[in-house]
Amino acid sequence: MSQDAKQTVKEERRLIRLPMESNLGKVGIREDVLAVMAGIAAVEVDGVASINRNATRQLIAKLGMKSLAGGVKVIEQEGSLIVNLNLNLEYGAVAAEVSQNVQDKVKNNLENMTGLSVETVNVAIAGVELADRKDKS
């Protein structure tokens, strides 16, 4: 198999077919695009400061992997999605409450935008950030 053919097969594996009918061909969305969508949904939740990319970079460096998911990983397993998020919370945020809100928002957004089923949304609190204190001085 040629390098181009191997690359095409590799890319197709990372392409998740959307649940829709079309006479014109397949319709799919890449896992990394789903990760971006999940990350955007997560940071829109009150109490989330940012996506933690450092934990992911350290793990990737140890494993010798070249691609970076950016603190969000989406995997398709048996027809549904598993989302793993590494988040930094704002100092003072209630971790359990924020995590539940993130899980609900990510699941709802991905399912509504893609028609795919989200089985699991795992949230790892990887850090805490202080809010901008300009207003408090």
Residue, then its C-alpha position, 0 to 999 in steps of 0.5 A: m500500500s502506498q503512503d498516500a493510501k495509508q494516510t487516507v486509511k488513517e484519516e478515515r479511521r479518525l472520521i466519524r460518520l454522521p447519522m444521516e442518509s445521503n445518496l451523494g456520499k458519506v458525511g463525517i466529522r473528524e475527532d479533532v473537530l469534535a474535540v474543538m466543539a467539546g472544548i468550546a462548550a466546556v469553556e462557556v460554562d461558568g467556573v471554567a477558566s480554561i482547557n488545561r493543555n499542559a497535562t496533555r503535552q506531558l503525556i504525549a511527550k512521554l508516549g512519544m506521540k506527535s499530535l496534541a489534542g489540546g486537553v480534549k480527547v474525543i473517541e468513538q466507541e461502539g457507535s457513541l462518543i467518549v469525551n475526556l476533558n482536562l480543565n482549569l477551574e476559576y479559584g472559588a468555583v465549586a468543582a462538583e457543580v462546574s463539572q456536572n454543568v460541563q458534562d451536561k453542556v458538552k453532551n447536549n451541544l455535541e448531540n444537538m450539533t452532530g446527531l451523534s450519541v455521547e455516552t460519557v463526558n469525563v472531566a479532570i480538574a487539572g488546575v485552578e486559576l485566579a480570576d483577574r483582580k483588577d476590579k478588586s483593588 
